[in-house]
Amino acid sequence: MKENNKDLIRILFAILIPPVGVFLQVGLGFHFWINLVLTLLGYIPGIIHGIYIILTRDNTQIRA
């Protein structure tokens, strides 16, 4: 699957369930927990943060 398709899937998850989109991008790290808190405090901040993380993070950072 092309990287653009993977980003599109992550963005769709970030809109529907923001922590899942962030998890798919960066794993179970700091940004995932920040996104979870933002989503619990307000759905829109979670979406904004999720899309920001997906669009700005390099995909090679995930592998652990």
N, C-alpha and C positions, 0 to 999 in steps of 0.2 A: 504494500500500500504506500502511496506517495506521502511525503511528509505533510503536504498541504491538506490532504484528506484526514490525516491524523489530527492536525490542528483544528479542522472543522468539527470533528467529532468531539474533541476536548472543549471547544467553544460551546457547542450545543449542550454538553453536560454542565458547563459553567453557567449557562442560562437556566437550565432546569434544576440542577442540584449542584450549586457552586463548589462545595468541598470535593465532590467526585471529580470535577474537571481539574481542580488544582492537584488532587492526589495523582491523577493520571499524568500530570506534567512533572511534578517535583517529588512525588512520593509522600511518605508519612513524616514530613519534617516541619520546620518552623512555619512556613507559609501555609501549609495545610491547616494547622491549628489556628493561625490568625484568621484564615478564611472561615473556618468553622465558627469562631466567635463572632466575626462580622455578620455571617449569615444568621446566627441566632439573634443578634441585636437588631438586624434589619436585613431583609432579603436583598434589597438593591445594593447596599455596600458589599455584600458577598459576591454578587454578580460582577460588579465593577472590579473588585480585587481579583476575582478569578480570571476574568478576561485579560486584565493587565498582566498577571503572572504568565498566562499562556502565551501572550503575544511578545513578552519581553525576555523570557527565559530560554536559554539554549537547551535543546532536547538532550544533549549529551550529559547534562548534569544529573540526570535521573538515576543512572545505573549505580546500584550499590550491592 
